[in-house]
Amino acid sequence: MPRSTRWKRLTLIISIIVGLTGLNYVTYYGMSYEHAFYRVLLYVPLVLGTFWFGIKGAVTIAIGTVFLFSPYIMAHWHGFSLEDFHAILEGVLYFAIALILGGLVERERKKHKALVEAESLAAVGRAVSEVAHDMKAPLMAIGGFANQVSRKLDPDDTSQKKLNVVIQETGRLECMVKEMLDFGKPAEFQLKRTNLNDLVQEVTDGIRPVAEKTQVVLDTDLDPLLPPLMLDGPKIKQALLNLVMNALEASPGGEHVLVKTAGDRQGVSLYVMDGGAGIDSEDVENIFKPFFTKKSKGTGLGLPIVKKVVEAHRGQIFFHPNQEKGVTFTATFPTRTN
C-alpha cells in the first residue's frame, strides 16, 4: 500500500473515532438513543481499519477507542450498576469483534497471497522452462565445438587460454540452464521410505572437500533415533546440497557450518546453520523468490527449488538469525505424508 494512501486511510479512521467520541462527550447524558447510535457507528472505523490494516489495525483501533471512552465511562460510573456492567461488556465485545474480524481478514489475506504466489510461480516456471530449452542446444554446441578445437591446439598455443575461458563459462551456463529446467519441471516425486540421516551423510561427505578448500569447518549432529520418512531421495539431496552450499558460501574461512537433524512423533526437522553475516532486513521477504540473488554468479533459483521440493513433501522451510552470527535454515517434514 502506498504511503500516501495509508496516511489518508489512517486520517479518515482517526477523524471518525475522534468525531464520534467528541459527539458522545458533548451530547447530554440523558439522550440515550443518541449515545447508543454513536457507539454503534464506532464499528465503522473498526471494520475499515481491519480490512485496510489487518489484525494489528483492528487491535490498535479497539485500544484507542476504549481509551478515549474510558474518561466518559468513569465520569458516569454508578458503582457497578447494570448500566456500568453493560458498558464494560460492550467494551469487551468490541475487543472480541476486533480479534475475530482481524483473524478472519488475516487468514483470507494469507490464502490470497498463497494463491497469487502459486499462480506466479507456475507462470515463471513455464517461462523459465521455455527459455532454458531454447538455450540448452546452442550451449551444448558451443561447448562441444570449443572442446574439439581445444584438443587440436598445442598446449602452448595463445588461443588455448581463451578457449578454456569459453569452455569454463559455457559449463557454468549449462549448470544455470539445468537449474532453470529443474525449477520449471512439474513436481513429480517417487517416494520411498528413507532415513534423512543417510541423505545428510551422503551430501556432507561429498561436499566436504569444498568446505576444506574454503577453510570452513563442516559439522553434523544427527539424531540417531530419527523416524523414517517417505521421501524422494535424489530431490531431497539436491535441496540439501543447495542449502549446504549456500551456508558454505556465506561463511568466511575459519567459521563453522552445522547440519543437524532432530525428530519426534510429529515429524523431522533439518537445520543448516552458517556462520556468515546474516540476511539484510530488506531482503527477508525476497529470499525464496525466483531469480533473487546478491551473488555475482548464480540464477537465484537455488532456494526457490529448495522451497518447492520441501513443500512438495508437505513440509515447511523457514529461516531465522542466529544469536551471535549467521542464519539457520530449518526444513520440517511430517512423519506421514499421506
C-alpha positions as CSV (number, residue, x, y, z in Angstrom):
1,M,0.0,0.0,0.0
2,P,1.5,3.4,-1.0
3,R,2.4,5.6,2.0
4,S,0.1,8.4,0.9
5,T,-2.9,6.1,0.7
6,R,-2.0,4.6,4.1
7,W,-2.0,8.1,5.7
8,K,-5.3,9.1,4.0
9,R,-7.0,6.0,5.4
10,L,-5.4,6.4,8.8
11,T,-6.5,10.0,8.9
12,L,-10.1,9.0,7.9
13,I,-10.3,6.4,10.7
14,I,-8.9,8.7,13.3
15,S,-11.3,11.5,12.3
16,I,-14.3,9.2,12.6
17,I,-13.3,7.9,16.0
18,V,-12.4,11.4,17.4
19,G,-15.6,12.9,15.9
20,L,-17.9,10.2,17.3
21,T,-16.1,10.4,20.7
22,G,-16.5,14.1,20.7
23,L,-20.2,13.9,19.9
24,N,-20.6,11.4,22.8
25,Y,-19.0,13.9,25.2
26,V,-20.9,17.0,24.2
27,T,-24.3,15.2,23.9
28,Y,-26.4,15.4,27.1
29,Y,-26.0,12.3,29.2
30,G,-29.8,11.6,29.3
31,M,-30.1,11.4,25.5
32,S,-29.6,7.6,25.5
33,Y,-30.7,6.9,21.9
34,E,-28.1,9.4,20.5
35,H,-25.3,7.8,22.7
36,A,-26.3,4.3,21.5
37,F,-26.2,5.5,17.9
38,Y,-22.7,6.9,18.3
39,R,-21.4,3.7,19.9
40,V,-22.9,1.6,17.0
41,L,-21.2,3.9,14.5
42,L,-17.8,3.2,16.1
43,Y,-17.9,-0.2,14.5
44,V,-17.5,1.5,11.1
45,P,-13.8,2.6,11.7
46,L,-13.2,-0.8,13.3
47,V,-14.3,-2.6,10.2
48,L,-12.4,-0.2,7.9
49,G,-9.3,-0.5,9.9
50,T,-9.4,-4.3,9.9
51,F,-9.8,-4.6,6.2
52,W,-7.1,-1.9,5.5
53,F,-4.5,-2.7,8.2
54,G,-5.3,-6.3,9.3
55,I,-5.4,-7.6,12.8
56,K,-2.9,-5.1,14.1
57,G,-5.1,-2.2,12.9
58,A,-8.2,-3.8,14.5
59,V,-6.5,-4.2,17.9
60,T,-5.0,-0.7,17.7
61,I,-8.3,0.9,16.9
62,A,-10.1,-1.1,19.7
63,I,-7.5,0.0,22.2
64,G,-7.6,3.6,21.1
65,T,-11.4,3.8,21.1
66,V,-11.7,2.2,24.6
67,F,-9.0,4.6,25.9
68,L,-10.9,7.7,24.5
69,F,-14.2,6.4,26.0
70,S,-12.8,5.5,29.4
71,P,-13.0,9.0,30.9
72,Y,-16.6,9.2,29.9
73,I,-17.4,5.9,31.5
74,M,-15.6,6.7,34.7
75,A,-17.3,10.1,34.9
76,H,-20.7,8.4,34.8
77,W,-19.8,5.4,37.0
78,H,-22.6,4.3,39.3
79,G,-20.9,1.8,41.5
80,F,-21.0,-1.1,39.0
81,S,-24.7,-0.8,38.2
82,L,-26.4,-2.6,35.4
83,E,-25.6,0.3,33.1
84,D,-21.9,0.1,34.1
85,F,-21.8,-3.6,33.5
86,H,-23.4,-3.1,30.1
87,A,-20.7,-0.5,29.2
88,I,-17.9,-2.9,30.3
89,L,-19.5,-5.8,28.4
90,E,-19.8,-3.6,25.3
91,G,-16.1,-2.8,25.5
92,V,-15.2,-6.5,25.8
93,L,-17.4,-7.3,22.9
94,Y,-15.7,-4.5,20.9
95,F,-12.3,-6.1,21.5
96,A,-13.6,-9.6,20.7
97,I,-15.1,-8.5,17.4
98,A,-11.8,-6.8,16.6
99,L,-9.8,-10.0,17.2
100,I,-12.3,-12.3,15.4
101,L,-12.6,-10.0,12.4
102,G,-8.9,-9.3,12.3
103,G,-8.1,-13.1,12.4
104,L,-10.6,-13.8,9.6
105,V,-9.1,-11.0,7.4
106,E,-5.5,-12.2,8.1
107,R,-6.5,-15.7,7.1
108,E,-8.1,-14.6,3.9
109,R,-5.0,-12.4,3.1
110,K,-2.7,-15.4,3.6
111,K,-4.9,-17.6,1.3
112,H,-5.0,-14.9,-1.4
113,K,-1.2,-14.4,-1.1
114,A,-0.5,-18.1,-1.4
115,L,-2.8,-18.4,-4.4
116,V,-1.2,-15.4,-6.1
117,E,2.3,-16.8,-5.4
118,A,1.4,-20.2,-6.7
119,E,0.0,-18.8,-9.9
120,S,3.0,-16.5,-10.3
121,L,5.5,-19.4,-9.7
122,A,3.6,-21.5,-12.2
123,A,3.8,-18.8,-14.9
124,V,7.5,-18.1,-14.1
125,G,8.2,-21.9,-14.2
126,R,6.7,-22.2,-17.7
127,A,8.6,-19.2,-19.0
128,V,11.9,-20.3,-17.5
129,S,11.4,-23.8,-18.9
130,E,10.9,-22.5,-22.4
131,V,13.9,-20.1,-22.2
132,A,16.1,-22.9,-20.8
133,H,15.1,-25.3,-23.6
134,D,16.0,-22.7,-26.2
135,M,19.3,-22.1,-24.6
136,K,20.3,-25.7,-24.0
137,A,21.0,-26.8,-27.6
138,P,23.2,-23.7,-28.5
139,L,25.2,-24.0,-25.3
140,M,25.9,-27.7,-25.9
141,A,27.0,-26.9,-29.5
142,I,29.3,-24.1,-28.3
143,G,30.8,-26.2,-25.5
144,G,31.3,-29.2,-27.8
145,F,33.0,-27.3,-30.7
146,A,35.2,-25.4,-28.2
147,N,36.3,-28.7,-26.7
148,Q,37.1,-30.2,-30.1
149,V,39.1,-27.1,-31.1
150,S,40.9,-27.1,-27.8
151,R,42.0,-30.8,-28.2
152,K,43.6,-29.9,-31.6
153,L,45.6,-27.0,-30.3
154,D,49.0,-27.2,-28.8
155,P,49.1,-26.6,-25.0
156,D,51.3,-23.6,-25.6
157,D,49.1,-22.0,-28.2
158,T,48.0,-18.5,-27.2
159,S,44.4,-19.3,-28.1
160,Q,44.2,-22.2,-25.6
161,K,43.7,-19.9,-22.7
162,K,40.9,-18.1,-24.4
163,L,39.2,-21.4,-25.3
164,N,39.5,-22.6,-21.7
165,V,37.6,-19.5,-20.6
166,V,34.9,-20.2,-23.3
167,I,34.6,-23.9,-22.1
168,Q,34.5,-22.8,-18.4
169,E,31.8,-20.2,-18.9
170,T,29.8,-22.5,-21.2
171,G,29.8,-25.1,-18.4
172,R,28.7,-22.5,-15.9
173,L,25.8,-21.5,-18.2
174,E,24.9,-25.1,-18.7
175,C,24.6,-25.5,-14.9
176,M,22.4,-22.5,-14.8
177,V,20.2,-23.9,-17.6
178,K,19.9,-27.2,-15.6
179,E,18.7,-25.2,-12.6
180,M,16.2,-23.4,-14.7
181,L,14.9,-26.6,-16.1
182,D,14.7,-28.2,-12.6
183,F,12.7,-25.2,-11.4
184,G,10.3,-25.3,-14.4
185,K,9.6,-29.0,-14.2
186,P,6.3,-30.1,-12.5
187,A,6.7,-31.6,-9.1
188,E,6.8,-35.4,-9.8
189,F,8.2,-37.4,-7.0
190,Q,9.0,-41.1,-6.3
191,L,8.6,-41.5,-2.6
192,K,10.4,-44.3,-0.7
193,R,10.9,-44.9,3.0
194,T,14.1,-43.2,3.7
195,N,16.2,-42.1,6.7
196,L,17.1,-38.5,6.3
197,N,20.4,-39.0,8.2
198,D,21.6,-41.2,5.3
199,L,21.0,-38.4,2.8
200,V,22.6,-35.8,5.0
201,Q,25.7,-38.0,5.4
202,E,26.0,-38.6,1.7
203,V,25.7,-34.9,0.9
204,T,28.1,-33.7,3.6
205,D,30.7,-36.4,2.7
206,G,30.5,-35.3,-1.0
207,I,30.8,-31.6,-0.3
208,R,33.4,-31.8,2.5
209,P,36.4,-31.2,0.0
210,V,34.7,-27.9,-0.9
211,A,34.5,-26.9,2.7
212,E,38.1,-27.8,3.3
213,K,39.2,-25.8,0.3
214,T,37.4,-22.7,1.7
215,Q,38.7,-23.5,5.2
216,V,35.1,-23.8,6.6
217,V,34.5,-26.5,9.2
218,L,31.5,-28.6,8.2
219,D,30.0,-30.5,11.2
220,T,26.9,-32.7,11.5
221,D,24.8,-33.5,14.5
222,L,22.4,-36.3,13.5
223,D,19.6,-37.7,15.7
224,P,20.2,-41.5,15.9
225,L,16.5,-42.1,16.7
226,L,15.2,-40.3,13.6
227,P,12.0,-41.9,12.3
228,P,12.0,-42.9,8.6
229,L,10.2,-40.7,6.1
230,M,8.6,-41.1,2.7
231,L,11.0,-39.0,0.6
232,D,12.2,-38.7,-3.0
233,G,15.9,-39.2,-2.1
234,P,17.6,-37.5,-5.1
235,K,15.4,-34.4,-4.9
236,I,15.9,-34.1,-1.1
237,K,19.7,-34.5,-1.7
238,Q,19.6,-31.7,-4.3
239,A,17.7,-29.4,-1.9
240,L,20.1,-30.2,0.9
241,L,23.1,-29.6,-1.4
242,N,21.7,-26.2,-2.2
243,L,21.3,-25.3,1.4
244,V,24.7,-26.5,2.5
245,M,26.5,-24.8,-0.5
246,N,24.7,-21.5,0.4
247,A,25.9,-21.9,4.0
248,L,29.5,-22.6,2.9
249,E,29.5,-19.6,0.6
250,A,28.1,-17.4,3.3
251,S,30.6,-18.4,5.9
252,P,34.2,-17.0,5.8
253,G,37.2,-19.1,6.4
254,G,37.5,-20.4,10.0
255,E,33.8,-20.4,10.6
256,H,31.6,-23.5,11.2
257,V,28.6,-24.8,9.2
258,L,26.4,-27.3,11.1
259,V,23.9,-29.7,9.6
260,K,21.6,-31.1,12.3
261,T,18.6,-33.4,12.4
262,A,16.0,-33.9,15.1
263,G,12.8,-35.9,15.2
264,D,9.7,-36.6,17.2
265,R,6.3,-38.1,16.7
266,Q,5.1,-35.1,14.7
267,G,7.9,-35.2,12.2
268,V,11.6,-34.5,11.4
269,S,13.4,-31.2,11.4
270,L,16.6,-30.4,9.4
271,Y,18.7,-27.5,10.4
272,V,21.5,-25.9,8.3
273,M,23.4,-23.2,10.4
274,D,26.0,-21.0,8.9
275,G,28.5,-18.5,10.3
276,G,28.1,-15.7,7.9
277,A,27.0,-12.1,8.1
278,G,23.3,-12.9,8.0
279,I,20.5,-11.6,5.8
280,D,19.7,-7.9,5.5
281,S,16.2,-7.0,6.7
282,E,15.2,-5.6,3.3
283,D,16.0,-9.0,1.7
284,V,14.0,-11.1,4.1
285,E,10.8,-11.1,2.0
286,N,12.7,-12.0,-1.2
287,I,14.8,-14.9,-0.1
288,F,12.6,-17.6,-1.6
289,K,11.6,-15.5,-4.7
290,P,12.8,-16.8,-8.1
291,F,15.9,-15.0,-9.5
292,F,16.6,-13.0,-6.4
293,T,20.3,-13.2,-5.6
294,K,23.1,-11.0,-4.4
295,K,25.8,-13.3,-5.7
296,S,27.9,-12.3,-8.7
297,K,27.3,-15.8,-10.2
298,G,24.1,-17.7,-10.0
299,T,20.5,-17.8,-11.1
300,G,18.7,-17.1,-7.8
301,L,16.8,-20.3,-8.2
302,G,18.6,-22.4,-5.5
303,L,16.4,-21.5,-2.6
304,P,13.2,-21.4,-4.6
305,I,13.9,-25.0,-5.8
306,V,14.6,-26.0,-2.1
307,K,11.2,-24.5,-1.1
308,K,9.5,-26.3,-4.0
309,V,10.9,-29.6,-3.0
310,V,10.2,-29.3,0.7
311,E,6.7,-28.1,0.2
312,A,6.0,-30.9,-2.3
313,H,6.8,-33.3,0.6
314,R,4.2,-31.4,2.7
315,G,6.9,-29.8,4.7
316,Q,7.8,-26.2,5.5
317,I,11.0,-24.2,5.3
318,F,11.9,-21.0,7.0
319,F,14.9,-19.3,8.5
320,H,15.9,-17.1,11.5
321,P,19.1,-15.3,12.5
322,N,21.4,-17.0,15.0
323,Q,22.1,-15.4,18.4
324,E,25.7,-14.5,17.6
325,K,26.1,-14.5,13.8
326,G,24.8,-16.3,10.7
327,V,21.4,-17.8,9.8
328,T,19.7,-21.1,10.4
329,F,17.5,-22.6,7.6
330,T,15.0,-25.1,9.0
331,A,13.1,-27.6,6.9
332,T,10.4,-29.7,8.6
333,F,8.9,-32.9,7.3
334,P,5.8,-34.7,8.6
335,T,6.3,-38.3,9.7
336,R,3.4,-39.3,7.5
337,T,2.9,-37.7,4.0
338,N,-0.4,-39.4,3.1
